[in-house]
Amino acid sequence: MDKDVEAFMEEIITRNPGENEFHQAVQEVAESLMPFINKNPKYKKAKILERIAEPERVVMFRVPWTDDAGEIQMNRGYRIQMNSTIGPYKGGLRFHPSVNLSILKFLAFEQVLKNSLTTLPIGGGKGGSDFNPKGKSDNEVMRFCQSFMSELFRHIGPDTDVPAGDIGVGGREIGYLFGQYRKICNKFAGILTGKALNWGGSLIRPEATGYGCVYFAEEMLKTRKEAIKGKICTVSGSGNVAQYTTEKLIQLGAKVITLSDSSGMIFDPDGIDEKKLAYVMELKNIKRGRIKEYSEKYGVNYEADKRPWHIECDMAFPSATQNEISKDEAKMLVNNGCICVAEGANMPTEPAGIQVFLDAKILYGPGKAANAGGVATSALEMSQNSMRLQWCREEVDEKLQWIMKNIHNSCVKYGKEGNNINYVNGANLAGFVKVADAMLDQGVI
């Protein structure tokens, strides 16, 4: 490790003990940025990276709620308001047992650079709770969401902080959260994105992260005169991002052969077509079932406790969660002929795995660039709310494609290395420069 990065990380680890995911995210960015910062003393003197790595505000609160048996339950809620230099804090809420300060700080830190890449005026934040909505009744989820918002409402607003959904927070949860905010504050304001269409949501928002990831992959392929049509693709996860990544890949003529959840994965060598995808969407979004049921319905192979990275493919789309591709799995992907990895999830590849992709010089789109379409369309939803308008599907999709092309162009501008493009460096540098210059303009605050 570079001595400057080592010294920087020593301070980060001392200030944030035990927060391994946060350390990982910051180190990956620091390794990319430190040579650039050393060549640009204005950023070093103003300690821009140190300031970006320290949240502007961390809110942590208790969330008591009553289950259907009448028992009082207790969870912990968080909101990390990381950086608002270029706009209101923007980032999702995650409801999952794994949620802790480290995970949310890593996500909020990544969000700052991701949101900067979109070219839209949004800062970075993240939040959530260790509440697990799986297995809970609608009424239990509603009571939890109402309790959660009874504290969160103090810290958000259309010009302050606009949360969205994430793992465990879909349309149902956004609805309950918004309803409680409206009741407490007696106002109808665009304080959440991912809303239903009939009360302020945006067309394409549910699809945006998955669609955007495919659009970004399409741009990467063009640099090598390749196309998505005919490519064999592995996708992990089976939630929102995986579903719409699969949908767009099908539309563009690719064959998707895997999906997964926390219990295991399915391998369908014939490909997941539109009819099979509709079954997955009903299974996951309505019945809230397990992906194993797909294998039973369609007679395909199910592998318990496995991820799909050992399956031969041309392109891989990790769309589940952080650190789901290890170094060995990255090697398997490369050795099996994978030419492109586009991350739909946040930080799904371990650092050693990222190095495998970079060394092999395959097309590797890091999450902060490849999955920025979701937050970009959230910002478009904010714009529509501010104007009290709703754009048509085609207009939003056109803007999404334009944003993803611009993100790709920024990555190429800052990541070009001879005949190769280092998208990790490109995304980190492009995201950093915009925020850093705005921080210099606004002084030490």
C-alpha positions in Angstrom: 0.0 0.0 0.0 1.2 3.5 -0.8 2.6 5.3 2.3 0.3 8.2 1.9 -2.7 5.9 1.6 -1.4 3.9 4.6 -1.2 7.0 6.8 -4.6 8.2 5.7 -6.2 4.8 6.4 -4.5 4.6 9.8 -6.3 7.8 10.7 -9.6 6.5 9.3 -9.4 3.2 11.2 -8.5 4.9 14.4 -11.4 7.3 14.1 -13.8 4.6 13.0 -12.8 1.4 14.9 -14.4 -1.9 13.8 -16.2 -0.5 10.8 -14.7 -2.9 8.2 -17.0 -2.2 5.3 -16.5 1.5 5.7 -12.7 1.0 5.8 -12.9 -1.1 2.6 -14.9 1.5 0.7 -12.7 4.4 1.8 -9.4 2.6 1.0 -10.6 1.6 -2.5 -11.3 5.3 -3.2 -8.1 6.5 -1.5 -5.9 4.2 -3.6 -7.5 5.6 -6.7 -7.4 9.3 -5.7 -4.1 9.7 -3.7 -1.8 10.1 -6.8 -4.2 12.7 -8.2 -4.5 14.5 -4.9 -0.7 14.6 -4.5 -0.4 16.2 -8.0 -3.1 18.8 -7.0 -1.9 20.5 -3.8 -5.1 22.5 -3.4 -7.1 19.3 -2.6 -4.4 18.1 -0.2 -4.0 21.4 1.6 -7.8 21.7 2.1 -7.9 18.0 3.3 -10.8 17.4 1.0 -10.6 13.6 1.1 -10.4 13.6 4.9 -13.5 15.8 5.0 -15.5 13.7 2.5 -14.7 10.6 4.6 -16.3 12.2 7.7 -20.1 12.4 7.8 -21.6 15.8 8.2 -24.1 14.3 10.5 -25.0 10.8 11.9 -28.4 10.3 13.4 -29.1 7.1 15.4 -32.4 6.4 17.2 -34.6 3.8 18.7 -37.6 2.4 16.8 -40.1 0.7 19.2 -43.1 -1.0 17.6 -45.8 -3.6 18.5 -46.0 -7.0 16.7 -49.3 -8.8 15.9 -49.1 -10.7 19.1 -49.1 -7.5 21.1 -45.4 -7.7 22.1 -43.2 -4.6 22.0 -40.2 -5.0 19.7 -37.2 -2.7 19.5 -35.0 -1.9 16.5 -32.4 0.8 15.8 -32.7 3.4 13.1 -30.0 5.4 11.3 -29.5 8.3 8.9 -26.0 9.1 7.7 -25.9 12.6 6.1 -22.6 12.3 4.5 -22.1 15.3 2.2 -24.5 18.1 1.0 -22.0 20.2 -0.9 -23.7 19.9 -4.3 -27.3 19.3 -3.2 -29.6 17.8 -0.6 -28.6 14.4 0.9 -29.8 11.6 -1.3 -29.6 7.9 -0.7 -31.7 4.9 0.2 -33.1 3.4 3.3 -32.2 -0.3 4.0 -34.2 -2.5 6.3 -32.2 -5.7 6.9 -30.7 -7.5 10.0 -27.2 -6.8 8.8 -27.6 -3.0 8.9 -25.1 -1.3 11.2 -23.1 1.9 11.3 -20.3 0.5 9.2 -22.4 -0.6 6.3 -24.5 2.6 6.2 -21.3 4.8 6.3 -19.8 2.8 3.5 -22.9 3.2 1.4 -23.2 6.9 2.2 -19.6 7.5 1.3 -20.0 5.7 -2.0 -23.3 7.6 -2.6 -21.5 10.9 -2.5 -19.3 10.0 -5.5 -22.1 8.1 -7.2 -24.5 11.1 -7.0 -21.8 13.5 -8.2 -21.3 11.3 -11.3 -24.9 11.7 -12.3 -24.2 15.4 -12.9 -27.4 16.2 -11.0 -27.5 18.5 -7.9 -27.7 15.8 -5.2 -25.5 15.1 -2.2 -24.9 11.7 -0.5 -26.6 10.0 2.4 -27.9 6.6 3.5 -30.0 5.2 6.3 -32.1 2.3 7.5 -32.6 -0.1 10.3 -31.8 -3.6 11.5 -35.5 -4.4 11.2 -36.2 -7.4 9.0 -39.4 -7.1 6.9 -39.3 -10.7 5.8 -41.9 -12.8 7.5 -43.7 -9.8 8.9 -47.3 -9.0 8.2 -48.3 -5.8 6.4 -49.6 -4.4 9.6 -46.4 -5.1 11.4 -44.4 -3.5 8.6 -46.8 -0.5 8.7 -46.4 0.0 12.5 -42.6 -0.3 12.2 -42.5 2.3 9.4 -44.7 4.7 11.3 -42.5 4.5 14.3 -39.3 4.9 12.2 -40.7 8.0 10.4 -41.9 9.5 13.8 -38.2 10.2 14.4 -36.8 10.5 10.9 -39.2 13.3 9.9 -37.2 15.8 11.9 -34.1 15.3 9.8 -35.4 15.2 6.2 -37.1 17.6 3.7 -37.2 18.3 0.0 -34.3 20.7 0.3 -32.5 18.9 3.1 -32.5 15.1 2.7 -34.6 13.0 0.4 -34.3 9.2 1.2 -35.4 6.5 -1.2 -35.7 2.7 -1.0 -33.0 0.0 -0.8 -32.8 -3.6 0.3 -36.0 -4.3 2.3 -37.6 -1.0 1.4 -39.9 -1.2 -1.6 -43.2 0.4 -2.6 -45.1 -0.9 0.4 -42.6 0.6 2.9 -42.2 3.9 1.0 -46.0 4.2 1.2 -46.2 3.7 4.9 -43.3 6.0 5.6 -44.7 8.8 3.4 -48.2 8.5 4.9 -46.7 9.0 8.4 -44.7 12.0 7.3 -47.7 13.6 5.7 -49.8 13.1 8.9 -47.1 14.4 11.3 -46.1 17.4 9.2 -49.4 18.2 7.6 -47.8 18.7 4.2 -47.5 16.9 0.9 -43.8 17.2 0.0 -41.3 15.3 -2.1 -39.4 13.9 0.9 -39.1 10.4 -0.4 -38.5 8.9 -3.9 -39.8 5.6 -5.2 -43.3 6.6 -4.5 -46.3 5.1 -6.3 -47.2 6.7 -9.6 -50.6 7.9 -8.4 -49.2 10.0 -5.6 -46.0 11.6 -6.9 -43.8 8.8 -8.2 -41.9 8.7 -11.5 -42.3 6.3 -14.4 -39.1 4.1 -14.9 -38.0 4.6 -11.2 -38.5 0.9 -10.3 -36.6 -0.1 -13.4 -33.9 2.5 -13.3 -31.1 0.8 -11.4 -31.3 -2.3 -13.5 -31.9 -0.6 -16.8 -29.2 1.9 -16.1 -26.7 -0.9 -15.3 -27.4 -2.5 -18.6 -27.1 0.8 -20.5 -23.7 1.4 -18.8 -22.6 -2.1 -19.8 -23.7 -1.4 -23.3 -21.5 1.7 -23.4 -18.5 -0.3 -22.1 -19.0 -2.9 -24.8 -19.1 -0.3 -27.5 -15.4 0.7 -26.6 -14.5 -2.8 -27.8 -16.9 -2.9 -30.7 -19.1 -5.5 -29.0 -22.9 -5.6 -28.4 -25.2 -7.1 -25.8 -27.2 -9.1 -28.3 -26.4 -12.8 -28.1 -24.4 -12.5 -24.9 -24.8 -15.2 -22.1 -25.3 -13.3 -18.8 -25.3 -14.3 -15.2 -27.3 -12.2 -12.8 -27.2 -12.5 -9.0 -30.1 -11.6 -6.7 -33.8 -11.7 -7.6 -35.0 -8.4 -6.2 -35.7 -5.1 -7.9 -32.2 -4.6 -9.5 -31.9 -8.2 -10.7 -35.4 -8.2 -12.1 -35.0 -5.1 -14.2 -31.4 -5.9 -15.2 -32.8 -9.2 -16.5 -35.7 -7.5 -18.3 -33.5 -5.0 -20.1 -31.0 -7.7 -21.1 -33.9 -9.8 -22.5 -35.1 -6.8 -24.5 -31.6 -6.3 -26.0 -31.3 -9.9 -27.1 -29.1 -11.4 -24.3 -29.7 -14.7 -22.6 -29.9 -14.5 -18.8 -29.2 -17.9 -17.2 -29.0 -17.4 -13.4 -30.8 -15.7 -10.5 -30.3 -16.1 -6.8 -31.4 -15.1 -3.3 -29.8 -15.5 0.2 -30.6 -19.2 0.2 -29.1 -20.3 -3.2 -29.2 -19.9 -7.0 -31.0 -21.3 -10.0 -29.3 -22.1 -13.3 -31.5 -22.1 -16.3 -29.4 -23.0 -19.4 -32.4 -22.3 -21.8 -32.5 -18.7 -20.5 -35.0 -16.8 -18.5 -37.6 -15.4 -20.9 -40.3 -12.8 -20.4 -42.8 -15.4 -19.1 -40.3 -16.8 -16.6 -39.3 -13.3 -15.5 -43.0 -12.5 -14.8 -43.2 -15.5 -12.6 -40.1 -14.4 -10.7 -41.6 -10.9 -10.2 -44.8 -12.4 -8.8 -42.9 -14.8 -6.7 -40.6 -12.2 -5.2 -42.7 -9.0 -5.2 -46.2 -10.4 -4.2 -45.8 -13.9 -2.8 -42.4 -13.0 -1.2 -41.2 -16.6 -1.9 -37.8 -18.1 -2.4 -36.0 -18.5 -5.8 -35.9 -22.3 -5.2 -39.5 -22.4 -6.2 -38.4 -21.3 -9.7 -36.4 -24.5 -10.1 -39.3 -26.6 -9.0 -41.7 -25.0 -11.4 -39.4 -25.0 -14.5 -37.3 -28.2 -13.7 -33.9 -26.5 -13.6 -30.9 -26.9 -11.3 -31.0 -25.3 -7.9 -27.8 -24.9 -5.9 -28.3 -24.2 -2.2 -26.0 -21.6 -0.5 -24.2 -20.9 -3.9 -23.6 -17.8 -6.0 -23.6 -17.9 -9.8 -20.1 -16.9 -10.5 -18.8 -20.4 -11.3 -21.2 -20.6 -14.3 -19.7 -19.8 -17.7 -20.9 -16.5 -19.1 -19.9 -13.6 -21.4 -21.2 -10.9 -18.9 -21.9 -10.9 -15.2 -24.2 -8.6 -13.3 -23.8 -8.8 -9.5 -27.1 -7.4 -8.3 -27.5 -8.7 -4.7 -25.4 -7.2 -2.0 -21.9 -6.2 -0.9 -18.9 -8.5 -1.2 -20.6 -11.2 -3.1 -17.7 -11.9 -5.5 -14.5 -13.1 -3.9 -11.0 -13.2 -5.4 -11.5 -16.9 -6.3 -14.9 -16.2 -7.9 -13.5 -13.3 -9.9 -10.8 -15.7 -11.2 -13.5 -18.2 -12.2 -15.4 -15.5 -14.1 -12.2 -14.5 -16.0 -11.1 -18.0 -16.7 -14.5 -19.0 -17.9 -14.4 -16.2 -20.6 -16.4 -13.4 -18.9 -15.5 -10.1 -20.8 -17.6 -7.7 -18.8 -18.8 -7.2 -15.2 -21.3 -4.4 -14.4 -22.2 -4.0 -10.8 -25.9 -3.5 -10.0 -25.3 -3.8 -6.3 -23.1 -1.6 -4.1 -19.5 -2.8 -3.6 -20.4 -6.4 -4.6 -16.8 -7.3 -5.4 -14.1 -7.8 -2.8 -10.9 -5.7 -3.3 -8.8 -8.7 -4.3 -11.5 -9.6 -6.8 -11.5 -6.1 -8.3 -7.8 -6.4 -8.8 -8.3 -9.7 -10.7 -10.6 -7.9 -13.1 -8.2 -5.0 -13.5 -5.3 -7.2 -14.1 -7.2 -9.2 -16.7 -8.2 -6.0 -18.4 -11.8 -7.1 -18.8 -14.5 -4.4 -18.8 -15.3 -3.8 -15.1 -18.0 -1.2 -14.2 -17.9 -0.4 -10.5 -21.2 0.1 -8.7 -20.8 3.8 -8.1 -20.9 4.3 -11.9 -22.8 1.3 -13.2 -25.7 1.4 -10.8 -26.1 5.2 -10.6 -29.2 5.1 -12.8 -31.4 4.4 -9.7 -30.4 7.5 -7.8 -30.3 9.6 -11.0 -34.0 8.7 -11.7 -34.8 9.5 -8.1 -33.4 12.9 -8.7 -35.6 13.1 -11.8 -38.5 12.2 -9.5 -37.5 15.1 -7.2 -37.6 17.5 -10.2 -41.0 16.3 -11.2 -42.3 16.7 -7.6 -40.9 20.3 -7.5 -42.7 21.2 -10.7 -45.8 19.2 -9.8 -45.5 17.4 -13.1 -45.1 13.8 -14.3 -43.0 13.1 -17.4 -44.0 10.2 -19.8 -42.1 6.9 -19.7 -40.2 7.6 -22.9 -39.0 11.0 -21.6 -37.7 9.6 -18.3 -36.0 6.6 -20.1 -34.4 9.0 -22.6 -33.0 11.1 -19.7 -31.8 7.9 -18.0 -29.9 6.7 -21.1 -28.4 10.2 -21.5 -27.2 10.3 -17.9 -25.6 6.8 -18.1 -23.8 7.8 -21.3 -22.5 10.9 -19.6 -21.3 8.9 -16.6 -19.6 6.5 -18.9 -17.9 9.4 -20.8 -16.7 10.9 -17.5 -15.2 7.5 -16.5 -13.4 7.3 -19.8 -12.1 10.9 -19.5 -10.6 10.3 -16.1 -9.8 6.6 -16.5 -8.1 6.3 -19.9 -4.8 4.4 -19.5 -3.3 3.9 -23.0 -5.7 1.6 -24.9 -7.4 0.5 -21.7 -10.0 2.2 -19.5 -9.7 1.8 -15.8 -13.3 2.5 -14.8 -12.5 2.3 -11.0 -10.1 5.2 -11.3 -12.3 7.0 -13.8 -15.4 6.8 -11.6 -13.6 7.8 -8.4 -11.8 10.8 -10.0 -14.8 12.1 -11.9 -17.0 11.9 -8.8 -14.4 13.4 -6.5 -13.4 16.4 -8.6 -17.0 17.8 -8.8 -17.5 17.5 -5.0 -14.0 18.7 -4.2 -14.2 21.8 -6.3 -17.6 22.7 -4.8 -16.1 22.2 -1.3 -13.2 24.6 -2.2 -15.7 27.1 -3.5 -17.8 27.0 -0.3 -14.9 27.2 2.2 -14.1 25.2 5.3 -17.5 24.5 6.9 
